[in-house]
Amino acid sequence: MMTNQHQSPANVDRSLAERLAPLTIAEIDALSDRELAELMKVTVEEVAVEPWTWREAAKAATDEYAERLSAAVESGRATVITDAAAIRQRLGGRPRVGGEAGEGPSAQVRVRVTKRTRAALEGIAASQGKRLSEVTRDALDDYVAHHQR
């Protein structure tokens, strides 16, 4: 018998799908971050950074989710989109930053900061009623405006 480290990605994915399918959404919601990480075969740190993403991905792989989605489509509460242009429009994400022209999402820049810097940015965001991404974008725009030649 092959171990996980020697299985092809398709076999590993199928194994994950087989583990998730019989679970209920409530069972996934009740999992601790550590249990979710073990189930999804990721680190606790990865789950801690984006808990919603990992938890929702697990829920979407359950039979319960598939049944609910199927019922929603059959009842007309949900629509299956097959038009390529409509799909691109839906997948485009949030509106482009600053009304920039073009299709798809705005460019992203990932940066690591100290805990102190992150806490300061979060404090500023909270005091201004903004999201962390808005405050970070404002800080970068300000830096570029003062240092661009």
Residue pairs with C-beta under 8 A, 6 or more apart in sequence:
2 11
4 12
4 15
7 15
12 41
16 40
16 41
16 61
17 61
19 39
20 28
20 39
20 58
20 61
20 62
21 61
21 62
21 63
22 62
22 63
23 58
23 62
23 64
24 62
24 64
25 59
25 62
25 64
25 65
28 36
28 55
28 58
28 59
28 62
29 55
29 59
31 39
31 55
33 44
33 47
33 48
33 51
34 44
36 47
36 51
36 54
36 55
36 58
37 43
37 44
37 46
37 47
37 54
39 58
40 47
40 54
40 57
40 58
42 54
46 54
47 54
59 65
69 78
72 78
73 79
73 80
81 87
81 90
88 103
88 104
91 104
92 103
92 104
92 105
93 104
93 105
94 105
94 106
96 102
96 105
96 106
97 106
97 137
100 106
109 140
113 121
121 132
121 135
121 136
121 139
122 132
124 130
124 135
125 131
125 132
125 134
125 135
128 135
